Amino acid sequence: AQSVSQHNHHVILSEAASLELGCNYSYGGTVNLFWYVQYPGQHLQLLLKYFSGDPLVKGIKGFEAEFIKSKFSFNLRKPSVQWSDTAEYFCAVNAAGGYNKLIFGAGTRLAVHP
Amino acid sequence: DGGITQSPKYLFRKEGQNVTLSCEQNLNHDAMYWYRQDPGQGLRLIYYSQIVNDFQKGDIAEGYSVSREKKESFPLTVTSAQKNPTAFYLCASRAGPQETQYFGPGTRLLVL
C-alpha cells in the first residue's frame, strides 16, 4: 500500500531562515507528487506539483521541491521564509494515470517568528 | 465565481443523529472526493466518485454514506454508526485523471 511520511511534525523558524521539509513515499511505480499548504483559516491550496520532466519543480511564493526517484523523496524548500509562510504543509502522492486516490502525509506545522 | 463550496462552515450534532454535509462545485469536474482531517493525521479519504451515479469507498468509509445524483453535487452523510465523527471534513474535485485536486473550505463537525 502507498504511504507518505513527513519527518517533521512541527518546525519553528525565524524570518529569513531557510526551510526544508522532508517527504518520503512508498510506492514502486510511477507517481504524481504534490505539496499542499493550509494557511490559518484558509482553504487547502496547491503549492506545487510534479508529474514528469524536470525533477526540480518551482511553485508559488518562492517554494520549490526536488523529486529524487532513487530516494523516493520530494522535499520542499524555500531559501528565506517569511512570517506569512506560517501554515501547515502537506505532502501527497498518487499513482500516475487514472483517478488513483491521493495519499497524504500527516502534515508539518510551520511557525515563522518575526 | 468558480469553485467548491461547502456548507455549513460549522455543524453541531447530537450523538445518535445523522447529519449531511453539502459539497457543490461549478468547475465542471468529473471526480469528487471527501476527506476527513484530524490533527496529526493528515487527510484521510472517506469516499470518492469519478462519475455521476457511481462512487467508491475510500480508506475510512465506515459510518459514512454518499450520493452522486448530479455532477456538481456530492453530499456526505455522517451516520450514527460513525464512532468518532468530530473532525474537519474537506471536499475536493478534479477535472480529470492527471489533473490536480482542488479543495473546498471545509466543514467542522462537532458532536455534542
Interface residues (C-beta under 8 A of the other chain):
Chain A: V4 Q6 H9 N32 F34 Y36 Q42 H43 L44 Q45 L46 K49 F51 F90 A92 A96 G97 G98 Y99 N100 K101 L102 F104 G105 A106 G107
Chain B: A31 Y33 Y35 G40 Q41 G42 L43 R44 L45 Y48 Q50 G58 L90 R94 P97 Q98 T100 Q101 Y102 F103 G104 P105 G106
